Amino acid sequence: MAQAIPGASFQSLDGEGPVVISVPHGGRAYPQGIADDLRVPLSAVMALEDRLVDLVGEAARSIEPMLIQTTPRAWIDLNRDERERDPLIDEGARVGARASAKLRSGLGLVPRRVAGHGDIWTRRFRDAEMVARIERDHRPYHQAL
């Protein structure tokens, strides 16, 4: 059964198995106002999703417990370390010489680029905005996992 987790941007689905299925790129619930900050059409950032994988995950919910992210990857990528903040779009980023290849290519904690469209944001985000995304979306998902 799907469980709503107060304030969380994911669902927890109870199953019976010994494995927890994580669906970090299944989000399709775009936050209100996100389009205002996009340089590209919303349909372009949908390319960052593992489109409809949330429905595949839900099909297995009676077999294995799982977490399904509802917020899209364009908002925050749960497969990145919370320290993989891109200084080109994030005013609070503290990136050292050991930045990952994904971060350098524009696919950090909040993706900066999408294939075929280039840069997706019209502005840099304030540190407080990024911290809020980490605290509301990234950390609770990983704590639940």
C-alpha positions in Angstrom: 0.0 0.0 0.0 1.3 3.5 -0.8 2.2 5.5 2.2 2.2 9.3 2.2 5.1 10.6 4.2 4.3 14.1 5.5 6.4 16.7 3.7 8.2 14.1 1.6 8.6 14.2 -2.1 8.4 10.4 -2.5 6.1 7.5 -1.8 6.9 4.5 0.3 5.3 1.3 -1.0 5.3 -1.7 1.3 6.1 -5.1 0.0 7.1 -8.4 1.4 10.6 -9.1 0.0 14.1 -8.7 1.4 15.1 -6.1 -1.2 14.2 -2.4 -1.2 13.6 -1.0 -4.7 14.7 2.6 -5.2 13.2 4.6 -8.0 15.0 7.9 -7.7 14.3 9.2 -11.3 10.6 8.3 -11.4 9.4 11.8 -10.5 6.8 13.5 -12.7 5.3 16.0 -10.2 7.0 19.2 -11.4 6.9 21.9 -8.7 4.8 24.9 -9.4 6.8 27.7 -10.9 9.6 25.6 -12.2 8.8 26.6 -15.8 9.5 30.2 -14.8 13.2 29.3 -14.3 13.6 27.2 -17.4 15.4 28.4 -20.5 14.0 25.4 -22.4 10.5 24.0 -22.7 9.3 21.8 -19.8 9.2 18.9 -22.3 13.0 19.2 -22.7 13.8 18.5 -19.1 11.5 15.5 -19.1 14.4 13.8 -21.0 16.1 13.7 -17.7 13.4 11.4 -16.3 13.4 7.6 -16.5 10.0 8.2 -18.0 7.2 6.1 -16.4 9.6 3.9 -14.4 7.4 4.8 -11.4 4.6 2.8 -12.9 6.9 -0.1 -13.5 8.0 0.1 -9.8 4.4 0.3 -8.6 3.6 -2.9 -10.5 6.1 -4.7 -8.2 4.8 -3.1 -5.0 3.2 -6.3 -3.6 6.5 -8.1 -4.0 9.2 -5.8 -2.7 9.3 -2.7 -0.6 10.2 0.4 -2.5 10.7 4.2 -2.6 9.5 6.1 -5.6 10.6 9.7 -6.0 7.7 12.0 -7.1 9.7 15.1 -7.7 11.6 15.1 -11.1 15.3 14.7 -11.6 15.5 18.2 -13.1 14.6 19.5 -9.6 17.1 17.3 -7.8 19.0 14.1 -8.7 18.8 11.6 -5.9 21.7 9.6 -7.6 24.1 12.4 -6.8 25.8 13.1 -3.5 24.4 16.2 -1.9 27.8 17.9 -2.2 27.8 17.6 -6.0 26.5 21.2 -6.4 27.3 22.9 -9.7 28.9 26.3 -9.2 27.6 27.4 -12.7 24.0 27.4 -11.4 24.4 27.2 -7.6 25.7 30.2 -5.7 26.5 28.1 -2.6 28.5 25.4 -4.4 31.9 24.5 -3.0 33.5 22.3 -5.6 37.0 21.2 -5.2 39.4 19.7 -7.8 37.8 16.3 -7.3 34.5 17.2 -9.0 32.9 14.2 -10.6 32.7 13.7 -14.3 28.9 13.9 -14.1 29.1 17.3 -12.3 31.6 18.6 -14.8 29.3 17.6 -17.6 26.3 19.5 -16.1 24.6 16.6 -14.3 25.2 17.5 -10.7 22.8 17.4 -7.8 20.6 19.8 -9.8 21.2 19.2 -13.5 22.4 22.2 -15.5 22.2 20.7 -19.0 20.0 18.3 -20.9 21.1 16.5 -24.1 20.0 18.2 -27.3 19.1 21.5 -25.5 22.1 22.6 -23.5 21.7 24.7 -20.4 18.2 24.5 -18.9 18.1 27.2 -16.3 17.7 31.0 -16.7 19.5 31.8 -13.5 21.8 30.7 -10.7 20.1 29.5 -7.6 20.7 30.9 -4.1 22.4 28.8 -1.5 19.2 28.8 0.6 17.2 27.4 -2.4 19.6 24.5 -2.9 19.8 23.7 0.8 15.9 23.6 0.9 15.9 21.1 -1.9 18.5 19.0 -0.2 16.6 19.1 3.1 13.1 18.6 1.7 13.9 16.0 -1.1 17.4 14.5 -1.0 18.0 13.7 2.7 14.6 12.3 3.5 14.7 10.0 0.6 18.1 8.6 1.5 17.2 8.4 5.2 14.1 6.4 4.3 16.1 4.2 2.0 
